Each structure stands twice: as C-alpha cells, then as structure tokens.
Amino acid sequence: AIQKELGDGEDGRDELAEIEDKLEKTKLSKEAREKAQNELKKLRQMSPMSAEATVVRNYL
C-alpha cells in the first residue's frame, strides 16, 4: 500500500507500459523515435516521484 502511494511498484510499470504503447502507435521520424526510446529508457531508471521524471513523462 505504501509503495502504491509513493508511486513505486506495479502502477509505475503500468504507466511506463502505457507510454511505450502510445509511442509505438504514434508515427514518428527515425530520429524522434530514437530520442523517445532513449528518454523512456532514462525514465525507467528514475525514481517515479523525482522532478526530472515528471518532466520526462510530460515530454514523452
């Protein structure tokens, strides 16, 4: 319960999977797709509650 409130665990994974699905369905240039994939990879390694993670999620 605490991890869910903090944004850790399955909910964070669901959000990342949703972002990944949206990226796959969106028509992007090769460069844009590579940049988005790199940002998603970086986001997976961040704490979900960090300010930078919020910026990256909004960017994607």
Contacts in CASP RR format, 6 or more apart in sequence:
PFRMAT RR
TARGET T0000
AUTHOR 0000-0000-0000
METHOD contacts of the structure
MODEL  1
AIQKELGDGEDGRDELAEIEDKLEKTKLSKEAREKAQNELKKLRQMSPMS
AEATVVRNYL
3 9 0 8 1.000
4 10 0 8 1.000
4 11 0 8 1.000
6 48 0 8 1.000
6 49 0 8 1.000
7 48 0 8 1.000
7 49 0 8 1.000
8 48 0 8 1.000
12 48 0 8 1.000
15 48 0 8 1.000
15 57 0 8 1.000
16 40 0 8 1.000
16 43 0 8 1.000
16 44 0 8 1.000
19 40 0 8 1.000
19 43 0 8 1.000
19 57 0 8 1.000
19 60 0 8 1.000
20 40 0 8 1.000
23 33 0 8 1.000
23 36 0 8 1.000
23 37 0 8 1.000
23 40 0 8 1.000
23 60 0 8 1.000
28 36 0 8 1.000
36 60 0 8 1.000
39 56 0 8 1.000
39 59 0 8 1.000
39 60 0 8 1.000
40 60 0 8 1.000
42 56 0 8 1.000
43 53 0 8 1.000
43 56 0 8 1.000
43 57 0 8 1.000
43 60 0 8 1.000
46 52 0 8 1.000
46 53 0 8 1.000
46 56 0 8 1.000
47 53 0 8 1.000
END
